[in-house]
């Protein structure tokens, strides 16, 4: 199923053998796209849970909040 395919993709990208294989397998474009789409869907669902828990959108920052984060040493990728 999807979980086996996703695990195979992860293993292949690491250069490791996937489930049921003795060596790393080739990852096709369609297989990679399917796996990425499923991962994005899972991430979106978790983002919605985090937003609901926080009580406000996590991805919306004012310029002043962004500046404060930068000044306090938050990594650029996290802002």
PDB file of N, CA, C and O in Angstrom, chain B, residues numbered from 101:
ATOM      1  N   UNK B 101       0.801  -1.174   0.000  1.00  0.00           N
ATOM      2  CA  UNK B 101       0.000   0.000   0.000  1.00  0.00           C
ATOM      3  C   UNK B 101       0.861   1.263   0.000  1.00  0.00           C
ATOM      4  O   UNK B 101       2.052   1.233  -0.312  1.00  0.00           O
ATOM      5  N   UNK B 102       0.233   2.342   0.351  1.00  0.00           N
ATOM      6  CA  UNK B 102       0.897   3.644   0.336  1.00  0.00           C
ATOM      7  C   UNK B 102       2.064   3.711   1.312  1.00  0.00           C
ATOM      8  O   UNK B 102       3.110   4.280   1.002  1.00  0.00           O
ATOM      9  N   UNK B 103       1.880   3.126   2.495  1.00  0.00           N
ATOM     10  CA  UNK B 103       2.958   3.184   3.499  1.00  0.00           C
ATOM     11  C   UNK B 103       4.196   2.429   3.024  1.00  0.00           C
ATOM     12  O   UNK B 103       5.321   2.868   3.260  1.00  0.00           O
ATOM     13  N   UNK B 104       3.993   1.307   2.362  1.00  0.00           N
ATOM     14  CA  UNK B 104       5.121   0.529   1.841  1.00  0.00           C
ATOM     15  C   UNK B 104       5.819   1.316   0.740  1.00  0.00           C
ATOM     16  O   UNK B 104       7.048   1.355   0.685  1.00  0.00           O
ATOM     17  N   UNK B 105       5.038   1.941  -0.139  1.00  0.00           N
ATOM     18  CA  UNK B 105       5.630   2.741  -1.205  1.00  0.00           C
ATOM     19  C   UNK B 105       6.410   3.913  -0.628  1.00  0.00           C
ATOM     20  O   UNK B 105       7.523   4.196  -1.071  1.00  0.00           O
ATOM     21  N   UNK B 106       5.829   4.601   0.363  1.00  0.00           N
ATOM     22  CA  UNK B 106       6.516   5.740   0.969  1.00  0.00           C
ATOM     23  C   UNK B 106       7.812   5.303   1.645  1.00  0.00           C
ATOM     24  O   UNK B 106       8.827   5.992   1.544  1.00  0.00           O
ATOM     25  N   UNK B 107       7.782   4.173   2.327  1.00  0.00           N
ATOM     26  CA  UNK B 107       8.997   3.673   2.972  1.00  0.00           C
ATOM     27  C   UNK B 107      10.038   3.295   1.921  1.00  0.00           C
ATOM     28  O   UNK B 107      11.227   3.543   2.119  1.00  0.00           O
ATOM     29  N   UNK B 108       9.620   2.711   0.829  1.00  0.00           N
ATOM     30  CA  UNK B 108      10.548   2.372  -0.255  1.00  0.00           C
ATOM     31  C   UNK B 108      11.205   3.624  -0.824  1.00  0.00           C
ATOM     32  O   UNK B 108      12.404   3.630  -1.101  1.00  0.00           O
ATOM     33  N   UNK B 109      10.424   4.679  -0.998  1.00  0.00           N
ATOM     34  CA  UNK B 109      10.959   5.943  -1.509  1.00  0.00           C
ATOM     35  C   UNK B 109      11.986   6.512  -0.533  1.00  0.00           C
ATOM     36  O   UNK B 109      13.076   6.919  -0.934  1.00  0.00           O
ATOM     37  N   UNK B 110      11.626   6.536   0.761  1.00  0.00           N
ATOM     38  CA  UNK B 110      12.562   7.061   1.767  1.00  0.00           C
ATOM     39  C   UNK B 110      13.866   6.272   1.763  1.00  0.00           C
ATOM     40  O   UNK B 110      14.950   6.856   1.798  1.00  0.00           O
ATOM     41  N   UNK B 111      13.763   4.959   1.721  1.00  0.00           N
ATOM     42  CA  UNK B 111      14.963   4.126   1.727  1.00  0.00           C
ATOM     43  C   UNK B 111      15.795   4.342   0.463  1.00  0.00           C
ATOM     44  O   UNK B 111      17.021   4.427   0.535  1.00  0.00           O
ATOM     45  N   UNK B 112      15.141   4.430  -0.682  1.00  0.00           N
ATOM     46  CA  UNK B 112      15.867   4.631  -1.943  1.00  0.00           C
ATOM     47  C   UNK B 112      16.590   5.973  -1.941  1.00  0.00           C
ATOM     48  O   UNK B 112      17.723   6.073  -2.411  1.00  0.00           O
ATOM     49  N   UNK B 113      15.931   7.004  -1.412  1.00  0.00           N
ATOM     50  CA  UNK B 113      16.571   8.321  -1.367  1.00  0.00           C
ATOM     51  C   UNK B 113      17.764   8.334  -0.421  1.00  0.00           C
ATOM     52  O   UNK B 113      18.683   9.136  -0.587  1.00  0.00           O
ATOM     53  N   UNK B 114      17.751   7.452   0.563  1.00  0.00           N
ATOM     54  CA  UNK B 114      18.894   7.310   1.472  1.00  0.00           C
ATOM     55  C   UNK B 114      19.957   6.377   0.909  1.00  0.00           C
ATOM     56  O   UNK B 114      21.036   6.235   1.484  1.00  0.00           O
ATOM     57  N   UNK B 115      19.646   5.738  -0.223  1.00  0.00           N
ATOM     58  CA  UNK B 115      20.580   4.786  -0.807  1.00  0.00           C
ATOM     59  C   UNK B 115      20.564   3.444  -0.098  1.00  0.00           C
ATOM     60  O   UNK B 115      21.535   2.690  -0.156  1.00  0.00           O
ATOM     61  N   UNK B 116      19.462   3.151   0.569  1.00  0.00           N
ATOM     62  CA  UNK B 116      19.321   1.903   1.317  1.00  0.00           C
ATOM     63  C   UNK B 116      18.282   1.016   0.652  1.00  0.00           C
ATOM     64  O   UNK B 116      17.446   1.486  -0.120  1.00  0.00           O
ATOM     65  N   UNK B 117      18.344  -0.269   0.960  1.00  0.00           N
ATOM     66  CA  UNK B 117      17.362  -1.210   0.428  1.00  0.00           C
ATOM     67  C   UNK B 117      16.007  -0.959   1.071  1.00  0.00           C
ATOM     68  O   UNK B 117      15.912  -0.744   2.280  1.00  0.00           O
ATOM     69  N   UNK B 118      14.977  -0.990   0.267  1.00  0.00           N
ATOM     70  CA  UNK B 118      13.626  -0.833   0.782  1.00  0.00           C
ATOM     71  C   UNK B 118      13.070  -2.163   1.252  1.00  0.00           C
ATOM     72  O   UNK B 118      13.749  -3.186   1.160  1.00  0.00           O
ATOM     73  N   UNK B 119      11.841  -2.162   1.754  1.00  0.00           N
ATOM     74  CA  UNK B 119      11.229  -3.398   2.239  1.00  0.00           C
ATOM     75  C   UNK B 119      11.195  -4.470   1.156  1.00  0.00           C
ATOM     76  O   UNK B 119      10.666  -4.241   0.069  1.00  0.00           O
ATOM     77  N   UNK B 120      11.753  -5.626   1.448  1.00  0.00           N
ATOM     78  CA  UNK B 120      11.742  -6.738   0.501  1.00  0.00           C
ATOM     79  C   UNK B 120      12.839  -6.699  -0.544  1.00  0.00           C
ATOM     80  O   UNK B 120      12.834  -7.527  -1.455  1.00  0.00           O
ATOM     81  N   UNK B 121      13.775  -5.775  -0.452  1.00  0.00           N
ATOM     82  CA  UNK B 121      14.851  -5.670  -1.432  1.00  0.00           C
ATOM     83  C   UNK B 121      16.202  -5.794  -0.748  1.00  0.00           C
ATOM     84  O   UNK B 121      16.351  -5.454   0.426  1.00  0.00           O
ATOM     85  N   UNK B 122      17.185  -6.286  -1.495  1.00  0.00           N
ATOM     86  CA  UNK B 122      18.522  -6.438  -0.932  1.00  0.00           C
ATOM     87  C   UNK B 122      19.418  -5.244  -1.259  1.00  0.00           C
ATOM     88  O   UNK B 122      20.510  -5.115  -0.706  1.00  0.00           O
ATOM     89  N   UNK B 123      18.961  -4.380  -2.146  1.00  0.00           N
ATOM     90  CA  UNK B 123      19.730  -3.169  -2.470  1.00  0.00           C
ATOM     91  C   UNK B 123      18.772  -2.031  -2.794  1.00  0.00           C
ATOM     92  O   UNK B 123      17.585  -2.251  -3.035  1.00  0.00           O
ATOM     93  N   UNK B 124      19.307  -0.804  -2.796  1.00  0.00           N
ATOM     94  CA  UNK B 124      18.480   0.376  -3.064  1.00  0.00           C
ATOM     95  C   UNK B 124      17.839   0.280  -4.438  1.00  0.00           C
ATOM     96  O   UNK B 124      18.462  -0.168  -5.400  1.00  0.00           O
ATOM     97  N   UNK B 125      16.606   0.699  -4.513  1.00  0.00           N
ATOM     98  CA  UNK B 125      15.850   0.644  -5.753  1.00  0.00           C
ATOM     99  C   UNK B 125      15.784   2.018  -6.410  1.00  0.00           C
ATOM    100  O   UNK B 125      15.966   3.043  -5.752  1.00  0.00           O
ATOM    101  N   UNK B 126      15.524   2.028  -7.700  1.00  0.00           N
ATOM    102  CA  UNK B 126      15.305   3.257  -8.464  1.00  0.00           C
ATOM    103  C   UNK B 126      13.950   3.828  -8.077  1.00  0.00           C
ATOM    104  O   UNK B 126      12.987   3.081  -7.906  1.00  0.00           O
ATOM    105  N   UNK B 127      13.869   5.148  -7.938  1.00  0.00           N
ATOM    106  CA  UNK B 127      12.600   5.815  -7.650  1.00  0.00           C
ATOM    107  C   UNK B 127      12.162   6.548  -8.907  1.00  0.00           C
ATOM    108  O   UNK B 127      12.868   7.427  -9.402  1.00  0.00           O
ATOM    109  N   UNK B 128      11.015   6.188  -9.412  1.00  0.00           N
ATOM    110  CA  UNK B 128      10.476   6.840 -10.591  1.00  0.00           C
ATOM    111  C   UNK B 128       9.826   8.163 -10.237  1.00  0.00           C
ATOM    112  O   UNK B 128       9.467   8.404  -9.084  1.00  0.00           O
ATOM    113  N   UNK B 129       9.679   9.005 -11.221  1.00  0.00           N
ATOM    114  CA  UNK B 129       9.089  10.331 -11.035  1.00  0.00           C
ATOM    115  C   UNK B 129       7.672  10.244 -10.470  1.00  0.00           C
ATOM    116  O   UNK B 129       7.330  10.970  -9.537  1.00  0.00           O
ATOM    117  N   UNK B 130       6.851   9.362 -11.030  1.00  0.00           N
ATOM    118  CA  UNK B 130       5.470   9.241 -10.569  1.00  0.00           C
ATOM    119  C   UNK B 130       5.407   8.731  -9.136  1.00  0.00           C
ATOM    120  O   UNK B 130       4.592   9.199  -8.342  1.00  0.00           O
ATOM    121  N   UNK B 131       6.270   7.770  -8.806  1.00  0.00           N
ATOM    122  CA  UNK B 131       6.312   7.234  -7.449  1.00  0.00           C
ATOM    123  C   UNK B 131       6.729   8.317  -6.462  1.00  0.00           C
ATOM    124  O   UNK B 131       6.134   8.446  -5.392  1.00  0.00           O
ATOM    125  N   UNK B 132       7.743   9.090  -6.815  1.00  0.00           N
ATOM    126  CA  UNK B 132       8.211  10.169  -5.953  1.00  0.00           C
ATOM    127  C   UNK B 132       7.127  11.228  -5.778  1.00  0.00           C
ATOM    128  O   UNK B 132       6.913  11.711  -4.666  1.00  0.00           O
ATOM    129  N   UNK B 133       6.450  11.590  -6.844  1.00  0.00           N
ATOM    130  CA  UNK B 133       5.377  12.589  -6.765  1.00  0.00           C
ATOM    131  C   UNK B 133       4.241  12.118  -5.871  1.00  0.00           C
ATOM    132  O   UNK B 133       3.726  12.893  -5.064  1.00  0.00           O
ATOM    133  N   UNK B 134       3.841  10.848  -6.005  1.00  0.00           N
ATOM    134  CA  UNK B 134       2.779  10.317  -5.146  1.00  0.00           C
ATOM    135  C   UNK B 134       3.187  10.387  -3.678  1.00  0.00           C
ATOM    136  O   UNK B 134       2.397  10.791  -2.825  1.00  0.00           O
ATOM    137  N   UNK B 135       4.415   9.995  -3.393  1.00  0.00           N
ATOM    138  CA  UNK B 135       4.894  10.000  -2.020  1.00  0.00           C
ATOM    139  C   UNK B 135       4.962  11.418  -1.467  1.00  0.00           C
ATOM    140  O   UNK B 135       4.587  11.659  -0.320  1.00  0.00           O
ATOM    141  N   UNK B 136       5.440  12.352  -2.278  1.00  0.00           N
ATOM    142  CA  UNK B 136       5.505  13.752  -1.845  1.00  0.00           C
ATOM    143  C   UNK B 136       4.114  14.332  -1.603  1.00  0.00           C
ATOM    144  O   UNK B 136       3.916  15.085  -0.650  1.00  0.00           O
ATOM    145  N   UNK B 137       3.156  13.989  -2.453  1.00  0.00           N
ATOM    146  CA  UNK B 137       1.787  14.480  -2.273  1.00  0.00           C
ATOM    147  C   UNK B 137       1.185  13.949  -0.977  1.00  0.00           C
ATOM    148  O   UNK B 137       0.521  14.691  -0.252  1.00  0.00           O
ATOM    149  N   UNK B 138       1.412  12.671  -0.680  1.00  0.00           N
ATOM    150  CA  UNK B 138       0.903  12.109   0.579  1.00  0.00           C
ATOM    151  C   UNK B 138       1.573  12.779   1.772  1.00  0.00           C
ATOM    152  O   UNK B 138       0.919  13.074   2.773  1.00  0.00           O
ATOM    153  N   UNK B 139       2.872  13.017   1.667  1.00  0.00           N
ATOM    154  CA  UNK B 139       3.584  13.684   2.759  1.00  0.00           C
ATOM    155  C   UNK B 139       3.052  15.093   2.975  1.00  0.00           C
ATOM    156  O   UNK B 139       2.895  15.529   4.115  1.00  0.00           O
ATOM    157  N   UNK B 140       2.774  15.804   1.895  1.00  0.00           N
ATOM    158  CA  UNK B 140       2.220  17.163   1.997  1.00  0.00           C
ATOM    159  C   UNK B 140       0.850  17.133   2.656  1.00  0.00           C
ATOM    160  O   UNK B 140       0.537  17.997   3.475  1.00  0.00           O
ATOM    161  N   UNK B 141       0.028  16.147   2.308  1.00  0.00           N
ATOM    162  CA  UNK B 141      -1.298  16.027   2.914  1.00  0.00           C
ATOM    163  C   UNK B 141      -1.184  15.780   4.422  1.00  0.00           C
ATOM    164  O   UNK B 141      -1.937  16.355   5.208  1.00  0.00           O
ATOM    165  N   UNK B 142      -0.241  14.925   4.816  1.00  0.00           N
ATOM    166  CA  UNK B 142      -0.034  14.655   6.242  1.00  0.00           C
ATOM    167  C   UNK B 142       0.454  15.909   6.961  1.00  0.00           C
ATOM    168  O   UNK B 142       0.005  16.213   8.066  1.00  0.00           O
ATOM    169  N   UNK B 143       1.368  16.629   6.334  1.00  0.00           N
ATOM    170  CA  UNK B 143       1.882  17.866   6.924  1.00  0.00           C
ATOM    171  C   UNK B 143       0.771  18.903   7.070  1.00  0.00           C
ATOM    172  O   UNK B 143       0.676  19.572   8.099  1.00  0.00           O
ATOM    173  N   UNK B 144      -0.061  19.038   6.053  1.00  0.00           N
ATOM    174  CA  UNK B 144      -1.185  19.982   6.115  1.00  0.00           C
ATOM    175  C   UNK B 144      -2.123  19.633   7.270  1.00  0.00           C
ATOM    176  O   UNK B 144      -2.580  20.520   7.990  1.00  0.00           O
ATOM    177  N   UNK B 145      -2.408  18.344   7.445  1.00  0.00           N
ATOM    178  CA  UNK B 145      -3.296  17.919   8.530  1.00  0.00           C
ATOM    179  C   UNK B 145      -2.685  18.262   9.888  1.00  0.00           C
ATOM    180  O   UNK B 145      -3.388  18.747  10.774  1.00  0.00           O
ATOM    181  N   UNK B 146      -1.392  18.018  10.060  1.00  0.00           N
ATOM    182  CA  UNK B 146      -0.733  18.333  11.330  1.00  0.00           C
ATOM    183  C   UNK B 146      -0.663  19.842  11.560  1.00  0.00           C
ATOM    184  O   UNK B 146      -0.765  20.302  12.697  1.00  0.00           O
ATOM    185  N   UNK B 147      -0.492  20.606  10.492  1.00  0.00           N
ATOM    186  CA  UNK B 147      -0.473  22.058  10.604  1.00  0.00           C
ATOM    187  C   UNK B 147      -1.829  22.569  11.077  1.00  0.00           C
ATOM    188  O   UNK B 147      -1.902  23.487  11.894  1.00  0.00           O
ATOM    189  N   UNK B 148      -2.904  21.970  10.562  1.00  0.00           N
ATOM    190  CA  UNK B 148      -4.251  22.359  10.991  1.00  0.00           C
ATOM    191  C   UNK B 148      -4.459  22.062  12.478  1.00  0.00           C
ATOM    192  O   UNK B 148      -5.066  22.861  13.191  1.00  0.00           O
ATOM    193  N   UNK B 149      -3.960  20.919  12.944  1.00  0.00           N
ATOM    194  CA  UNK B 149      -4.071  20.573  14.359  1.00  0.00           C
ATOM    195  C   UNK B 149      -3.286  21.575  15.205  1.00  0.00           C
ATOM    196  O   UNK B 149      -3.777  22.048  16.230  1.00  0.00           O
ATOM    197  N   UNK B 150      -2.072  21.894  14.774  1.00  0.00           N
ATOM    198  CA  UNK B 150      -1.247  22.844  15.526  1.00  0.00           C
ATOM    199  C   UNK B 150      -1.893  24.225  15.553  1.00  0.00           C
ATOM    200  O   UNK B 150      -1.868  24.903  16.580  1.00  0.00           O
ATOM    201  N   UNK B 151      -2.467  24.642  14.437  1.00  0.00           N
ATOM    202  CA  UNK B 151      -3.140  25.938  14.376  1.00  0.00           C
ATOM    203  C   UNK B 151      -4.344  25.960  15.316  1.00  0.00           C
ATOM    204  O   UNK B 151      -4.559  26.941  16.027  1.00  0.00           O
ATOM    205  N   UNK B 152      -5.122  24.887  15.319  1.00  0.00           N
ATOM    206  CA  UNK B 152      -6.287  24.808  16.211  1.00  0.00           C
ATOM    207  C   UNK B 152      -5.851  24.817  17.669  1.00  0.00           C
ATOM    208  O   UNK B 152      -6.491  25.454  18.506  1.00  0.00           O
ATOM    209  N   UNK B 153      -4.775  24.122  17.974  1.00  0.00           N
ATOM    210  CA  UNK B 153      -4.264  24.068  19.343  1.00  0.00           C
ATOM    211  C   UNK B 153      -3.761  25.434  19.784  1.00  0.00           C
ATOM    212  O   UNK B 153      -4.025  25.863  20.907  1.00  0.00           O
ATOM    213  N   UNK B 154      -3.038  26.117  18.902  1.00  0.00           N
ATOM    214  CA  UNK B 154      -2.473  27.437  19.207  1.00  0.00           C
ATOM    215  C   UNK B 154      -3.562  28.490  19.290  1.00  0.00           C
ATOM    216  O   UNK B 154      -3.452  29.452  20.050  1.00  0.00           O
ATOM    217  N   UNK B 155      -4.626  28.303  18.495  1.00  0.00           N
ATOM    218  CA  UNK B 155      -5.739  29.236  18.499  1.00  0.00           C
ATOM    219  C   UNK B 155      -5.602  30.359  17.492  1.00  0.00           C
ATOM    220  O   UNK B 155      -6.430  31.269  17.455  1.00  0.00           O
ATOM    221  N   UNK B 156      -4.570  30.302  16.681  1.00  0.00           N
ATOM    222  CA  UNK B 156      -4.340  31.316  15.646  1.00  0.00           C
ATOM    223  C   UNK B 156      -3.428  30.709  14.595  1.00  0.00           C
ATOM    224  O   UNK B 156      -2.698  29.762  14.887  1.00  0.00           O
ATOM    225  N   UNK B 157      -3.455  31.233  13.384  1.00  0.00           N
ATOM    226  CA  UNK B 157      -2.579  30.703  12.341  1.00  0.00           C
ATOM    227  C   UNK B 157      -1.105  30.827  12.733  1.00  0.00           C
ATOM    228  O   UNK B 157      -0.649  31.885  13.167  1.00  0.00           O
ATOM    229  N   UNK B 158      -0.382  29.735  12.572  1.00  0.00           N
ATOM    230  CA  UNK B 158       1.041  29.733  12.906  1.00  0.00           C
ATOM    231  C   UNK B 158       1.879  30.379  11.819  1.00  0.00           C
ATOM    232  O   UNK B 158       2.992  30.836  12.079  1.00  0.00           O
ATOM    233  N   UNK B 159       1.358  30.421  10.621  1.00  0.00           N
ATOM    234  CA  UNK B 159       2.150  30.893   9.495  1.00  0.00           C
ATOM    235  C   UNK B 159       1.989  32.387   9.218  1.00  0.00           C
ATOM    236  O   UNK B 159       2.552  32.894   8.248  1.00  0.00           O
ATOM    237  N   UNK B 160       1.241  33.091  10.043  1.00  0.00           N
ATOM    238  CA  UNK B 160       1.060  34.519   9.833  1.00  0.00           C
ATOM    239  C   UNK B 160       1.845  35.303  10.881  1.00  0.00           C
ATOM    240  O   UNK B 160       1.587  35.185  12.079  1.00  0.00           O
ATOM    241  N   UNK B 161       2.794  36.095  10.423  1.00  0.00           N
ATOM    242  CA  UNK B 161       3.607  36.901  11.312  1.00  0.00           C
ATOM    243  C   UNK B 161       3.547  38.345  10.869  1.00  0.00           C
ATOM    244  O   UNK B 161       3.527  38.638   9.673  1.00  0.00           O
ATOM    245  N   UNK B 162       3.520  39.238  11.824  1.00  0.00           N
ATOM    246  CA  UNK B 162       3.639  40.654  11.476  1.00  0.00           C
ATOM    247  C   UNK B 162       5.117  40.934  11.223  1.00  0.00           C
ATOM    248  O   UNK B 162       5.979  40.145  11.610  1.00  0.00           O
ATOM    249  N   UNK B 163       5.399  42.033  10.586  1.00  0.00           N
ATOM    250  CA  UNK B 163       6.796  42.394  10.326  1.00  0.00           C
ATOM    251  C   UNK B 163       7.551  42.593  11.631  1.00  0.00           C
ATOM    252  O   UNK B 163       8.726  42.239  11.725  1.00  0.00           O
ATOM    253  N   UNK B 164       6.889  43.156  12.639  1.00  0.00           N
ATOM    254  CA  UNK B 164       7.570  43.368  13.917  1.00  0.00           C
ATOM    255  C   UNK B 164       7.882  42.034  14.599  1.00  0.00           C
ATOM    256  O   UNK B 164       8.943  41.890  15.207  1.00  0.00           O
ATOM    257  N   UNK B 165       6.981  41.066  14.508  1.00  0.00           N
ATOM    258  CA  UNK B 165       7.235  39.745  15.090  1.00  0.00           C
ATOM    259  C   UNK B 165       8.383  39.055  14.364  1.00  0.00           C
ATOM    260  O   UNK B 165       9.212  38.390  14.985  1.00  0.00           O
ATOM    261  N   UNK B 166       8.425  39.217  13.055  1.00  0.00           N
ATOM    262  CA  UNK B 166       9.506  38.640  12.267  1.00  0.00           C
ATOM    263  C   UNK B 166      10.839  39.272  12.666  1.00  0.00           C
ATOM    264  O   UNK B 166      11.838  38.569  12.816  1.00  0.00           O
ATOM    265  N   UNK B 167      10.857  40.563  12.835  1.00  0.00           N
ATOM    266  CA  UNK B 167      12.079  41.271  13.231  1.00  0.00           C
ATOM    267  C   UNK B 167      12.538  40.817  14.615  1.00  0.00           C
ATOM    268  O   UNK B 167      13.727  40.579  14.830  1.00  0.00           O
ATOM    269  N   UNK B 168      11.598  40.696  15.551  1.00  0.00           N
ATOM    270  CA  UNK B 168      11.947  40.245  16.907  1.00  0.00           C
ATOM    271  C   UNK B 168      12.527  38.838  16.885  1.00  0.00           C
ATOM    272  O   UNK B 168      13.485  38.543  17.601  1.00  0.00           O
ATOM    273  N   UNK B 169      11.950  37.979  16.068  1.00  0.00           N
ATOM    274  CA  UNK B 169      12.459  36.611  15.955  1.00  0.00           C
ATOM    275  C   UNK B 169      13.880  36.610  15.399  1.00  0.00           C
ATOM    276  O   UNK B 169      14.746  35.891  15.899  1.00  0.00           O
ATOM    277  N   UNK B 170      14.117  37.404  14.380  1.00  0.00           N
ATOM    278  CA  UNK B 170      15.460  37.502  13.795  1.00  0.00           C
ATOM    279  C   UNK B 170      16.447  38.029  14.820  1.00  0.00           C
ATOM    280  O   UNK B 170      17.545  37.489  14.958  1.00  0.00           O
ATOM    281  N   UNK B 171      16.074  39.067  15.534  1.00  0.00           N
ATOM    282  CA  UNK B 171      16.957  39.667  16.534  1.00  0.00           C
ATOM    283  C   UNK B 171      17.234  38.729  17.703  1.00  0.00           C
ATOM    284  O   UNK B 171      18.287  38.819  18.334  1.00  0.00           O
ATOM    285  N   UNK B 172      16.296  37.829  17.994  1.00  0.00           N
ATOM    286  CA  UNK B 172      16.499  36.917  19.119  1.00  0.00           C
ATOM    287  C   UNK B 172      17.257  35.652  18.718  1.00  0.00           C
ATOM    288  O   UNK B 172      17.471  34.761  19.540  1.00  0.00           O
ATOM    289  N   UNK B 173      17.662  35.581  17.443  1.00  0.00           N
ATOM    290  CA  UNK B 173      18.513  34.470  17.013  1.00  0.00           C
ATOM    291  C   UNK B 173      17.779  33.287  16.390  1.00  0.00           C
ATOM    292  O   UNK B 173      18.377  32.233  16.174  1.00  0.00           O
ATOM    293  N   UNK B 174      16.492  33.451  16.099  1.00  0.00           N
ATOM    294  CA  UNK B 174      15.754  32.388  15.436  1.00  0.00           C
ATOM    295  C   UNK B 174      16.318  32.206  14.025  1.00  0.00           C
ATOM    296  O   UNK B 174      16.538  33.186  13.313  1.00  0.00           O
ATOM    297  N   UNK B 175      16.549  30.969  13.627  1.00  0.00           N
ATOM    298  CA  UNK B 175      17.090  30.684  12.294  1.00  0.00           C
ATOM    299  C   UNK B 175      16.131  31.192  11.217  1.00  0.00           C
ATOM    300  O   UNK B 175      14.913  31.128  11.384  1.00  0.00           O
ATOM    301  N   UNK B 176      16.681  31.692  10.119  1.00  0.00           N
ATOM    302  CA  UNK B 176      15.858  32.205   9.035  1.00  0.00           C
ATOM    303  C   UNK B 176      14.840  31.172   8.522  1.00  0.00           C
ATOM    304  O   UNK B 176      13.703  31.518   8.200  1.00  0.00           O
ATOM    305  N   UNK B 177      15.264  29.900   8.450  1.00  0.00           N
ATOM    306  CA  UNK B 177      14.360  28.873   7.910  1.00  0.00           C
ATOM    307  C   UNK B 177      13.148  28.671   8.806  1.00  0.00           C
ATOM    308  O   UNK B 177      12.131  28.145   8.353  1.00  0.00           O
ATOM    309  N   UNK B 178      13.234  29.077  10.069  1.00  0.00           N
ATOM    310  CA  UNK B 178      12.140  28.847  11.007  1.00  0.00           C
ATOM    311  C   UNK B 178      11.156  30.016  11.052  1.00  0.00           C
ATOM    312  O   UNK B 178      10.110  29.923  11.694  1.00  0.00           O
ATOM    313  N   UNK B 179      11.484  31.095  10.384  1.00  0.00           N
ATOM    314  CA  UNK B 179      10.638  32.285  10.430  1.00  0.00           C
ATOM    315  C   UNK B 179       9.696  32.285   9.238  1.00  0.00           C
ATOM    316  O   UNK B 179       8.893  33.205   9.086  1.00  0.00           O
TER     317      UNK B 179
END
